[in-house]
Amino acid sequence: MDLNATIIGQTIAMIVFVWLCAKFLWPYIIDALEERQQQIDDGLKAADKSQEALVKAAAEADEIVADARKQATSILDQAHSRANEIVADGKADGVKERERQLAAAKAEIEQEANRAREELRGQVSAIAIASAEKILNREIDGKAHDDILGKLAQEL
């Protein structure tokens, strides 16, 4: 390979071109690369911080959900206990009402029985007097009649 002027001229031109690029163009390229690298580093740091914040937020969310579940369980327990109280109160009220109605029914039955006894006594007295009249074939006067009925009622 021959060294001629064209190769030497191209070499000198290339050296000048590289020197000019290194002197004037290279610092701008380096600055742009460093700036881009700084932006990437900042973005990565922000992503790490965001990831940490996300983890903290997830932990807080889990804690809030756990608290809400505890609260819901507590509210359900209170509702169940209140429902049981209401049922127990209803049963107690029902028992009281049944006892009251039973006592009222017993009193009414007692009154009916007394009324029936009195009516029966009156009928027995009338039958006894009618039988006595037929036997004696005469009627007893009113005062004697009342006396006999009173005595008969006391005996029954």
C-alpha positions as CSV (number, residue, x, y, z in Angstrom):
1,M,0.0,0.0,0.0
2,D,1.3,3.3,-1.1
3,L,1.2,6.3,1.0
4,N,0.1,9.0,-1.2
5,A,-1.1,12.5,-0.6
6,T,-4.8,11.5,-0.8
7,I,-4.5,9.2,2.2
8,I,-2.4,11.7,4.1
9,G,-5.0,14.5,3.3
10,Q,-7.9,12.3,4.3
11,T,-6.1,11.3,7.5
12,I,-5.4,15.0,8.4
13,A,-9.0,15.8,7.5
14,M,-10.2,13.0,9.7
15,I,-8.0,14.1,12.6
16,V,-9.2,17.7,12.3
17,F,-12.8,16.4,12.1
18,V,-12.4,14.3,15.2
19,W,-10.7,17.1,17.1
20,L,-13.4,19.6,16.1
21,C,-16.1,17.1,17.2
22,A,-14.3,16.4,20.4
23,K,-13.8,20.1,21.1
24,F,-17.2,21.5,20.1
25,L,-19.7,18.7,19.6
26,W,-18.7,16.1,22.2
27,P,-19.4,18.2,25.3
28,Y,-23.0,18.8,24.2
29,I,-23.5,15.1,23.6
30,I,-21.9,14.2,26.9
31,D,-24.0,16.8,28.7
32,A,-27.2,15.4,27.1
33,L,-26.2,11.9,28.0
34,E,-25.4,12.9,31.6
35,E,-28.7,14.8,31.8
36,R,-30.6,11.8,30.5
37,Q,-28.8,9.5,32.9
38,Q,-29.7,11.9,35.8
39,Q,-33.4,11.8,34.6
40,I,-33.4,8.0,34.5
41,D,-31.8,7.9,38.0
42,D,-34.4,10.3,39.4
43,G,-37.2,8.3,37.7
44,L,-35.8,5.1,39.3
45,K,-35.6,6.7,42.7
46,A,-39.1,8.0,42.3
47,A,-40.3,4.5,41.3
48,D,-38.6,3.0,44.4
49,K,-40.3,5.6,46.6
50,S,-43.6,5.0,44.9
51,Q,-43.2,1.3,45.4
52,E,-42.5,1.8,49.1
53,A,-45.5,4.1,49.4
54,L,-47.6,1.5,47.7
55,V,-46.5,-1.1,50.2
56,K,-47.2,1.2,53.1
57,A,-50.6,2.1,51.6
58,A,-51.4,-1.6,51.1
59,A,-50.5,-2.3,54.7
60,E,-52.6,0.6,55.9
61,A,-55.5,-0.6,53.7
62,D,-55.2,-4.1,55.2
63,E,-55.2,-2.7,58.7
64,I,-58.3,-0.6,57.9
65,V,-60.1,-3.6,56.4
66,A,-59.2,-5.7,59.5
67,D,-60.5,-2.9,61.8
68,A,-63.7,-2.7,59.7
69,R,-64.1,-6.5,60.0
70,K,-63.7,-6.3,63.7
71,Q,-66.2,-3.5,63.9
72,A,-68.6,-5.4,61.7
73,T,-68.2,-8.5,63.9
74,S,-68.8,-6.4,67.0
75,I,-71.9,-4.8,65.5
76,L,-73.3,-8.2,64.5
77,D,-72.6,-9.6,68.0
78,Q,-74.5,-6.6,69.5
79,A,-77.3,-7.1,67.0
80,H,-77.5,-10.8,67.9
81,S,-77.5,-10.2,71.6
82,R,-80.2,-7.5,71.2
83,A,-82.3,-9.8,69.1
84,N,-81.9,-12.5,71.8
85,E,-83.0,-10.0,74.4
86,I,-86.0,-9.0,72.4
87,V,-87.0,-12.6,71.9
88,A,-86.5,-13.3,75.6
89,D,-88.6,-10.2,76.5
90,G,-91.3,-11.3,74.0
91,K,-91.3,-14.8,75.6
92,A,-91.6,-13.3,79.1
93,D,-94.4,-11.0,78.0
94,G,-96.1,-13.9,76.3
95,V,-95.9,-16.0,79.5
96,K,-97.2,-13.1,81.6
97,E,-100.1,-12.5,79.1
98,R,-100.8,-16.3,79.1
99,E,-100.9,-16.3,82.9
100,R,-103.1,-13.3,83.0
101,Q,-105.5,-14.8,80.5
102,L,-105.4,-18.1,82.4
103,A,-106.2,-16.4,85.7
104,A,-109.0,-14.4,84.0
105,A,-110.4,-17.7,82.5
106,K,-110.2,-19.5,85.9
107,A,-112.0,-16.6,87.5
108,E,-114.7,-16.6,84.8
109,I,-115.0,-20.4,85.1
110,E,-115.3,-20.0,88.9
111,Q,-118.0,-17.4,88.4
112,E,-119.9,-19.6,85.9
113,A,-119.6,-22.6,88.2
114,N,-121.0,-20.5,91.2
115,R,-123.8,-19.2,88.9
116,A,-124.6,-22.7,87.7
117,R,-124.6,-23.9,91.4
118,E,-127.0,-21.2,92.4
119,E,-129.2,-21.9,89.4
120,L,-129.1,-25.6,90.2
121,R,-129.9,-25.0,93.8
122,G,-132.9,-22.9,92.7
123,Q,-134.0,-25.7,90.4
124,V,-133.5,-28.4,93.0
125,S,-135.4,-26.3,95.5
126,A,-138.3,-25.8,93.0
127,I,-138.3,-29.6,92.2
128,A,-138.2,-30.4,95.9
129,I,-141.1,-28.0,96.7
130,A,-143.1,-29.3,93.7
131,S,-142.4,-32.8,95.0
132,A,-143.4,-31.8,98.5
133,E,-146.6,-30.1,97.2
134,K,-147.5,-33.2,95.3
135,I,-146.8,-35.4,98.3
136,L,-148.7,-33.1,100.7
137,N,-151.1,-32.1,98.0
138,R,-151.2,-28.6,99.2
139,E,-149.1,-25.5,98.7
140,I,-146.8,-24.1,101.3
141,D,-147.1,-20.4,102.0
142,G,-144.5,-17.9,100.7
143,K,-142.6,-17.4,103.9
144,A,-142.3,-21.0,104.7
145,H,-141.3,-21.5,101.1
146,D,-138.4,-19.0,101.4
147,D,-137.3,-20.6,104.6
148,I,-137.2,-24.0,103.1
149,L,-135.3,-22.7,100.0
150,G,-132.7,-20.9,102.2
151,K,-132.1,-24.1,104.3
152,L,-131.8,-26.2,101.2
153,A,-129.4,-23.8,99.6
154,Q,-127.2,-23.8,102.7
155,E,-127.2,-27.6,102.7
156,L,-126.2,-27.9,99.1
